């Protein structure tokens, strides 16, 4: 009897990093602008030329480029959700299928692929979304650290420029009947900045999840590619069976039980 070996793979899911979320949000602006320019330029050139048929290959190339950009961003977003710094390298397409597929079938497959048109939607809508993401990624940390440095800013403004940054009473004297000095107000602002800085990682992760939800939602699931089954293996059902055609071979299931053994059982 031949025993079946099983290998258990343990996948450790790491938490998304706030620093990686900040990098992703900041880099979204240049990539979004580049994608928008490429898509608008490609569609502006290919659609008018489609009347003369020369624009059809250009349109297909634009669709492929849009889909590639969208899939790349989706891989980065999925890698961040899994706690990875960079997406895993995807398997390159097989050369045999590319050789067997002619340019006409390739053109039809591109024009029929829904992900290509979703890539156009991604490139157009990505620009305002990445502008908002970039703005929040810059404004939130700057605001937090500026509030933390309020006492330093107060001392520098008073000693070097003779200007009171905290001359306003903020309405606290009316609410709580407090008579605070400008120096005390600067330390209150510093405390607010400290709380804001502690909440900053949660805010960045929330923005990262919102951004990745948009990307993965428009990208959709990766289409399943059917691979041919290996010779002598059946994987259509719930269990996997292996067959050997050699003399005295064994028909063995996943549980490693021989049919002759099962017949001898009471």
Secondary structure, DSSP 8 states (H G I E B T S, - for coil): -----------------HHHHHHHHHHHHHHHHHHHHHHHHHHHHHHHHGGGTHHHHHHHHHHHHHHHHHHHHHHHHHHHHTT-SS--------HHHHHHS-HHHHHHHHHH-HHHHHHHHHHHHHHHHHHHHHHHHHHHHHHHHHHHTHHHHHHHHHHHS---TT-S-TTHHHHT-----HHHHHHHHHHHHHHHHHHHHHHHHHHHHHHHHHHHHHH-----------TTEE-SSSS-EEE--STT--EE-TT--BHHHHHH--
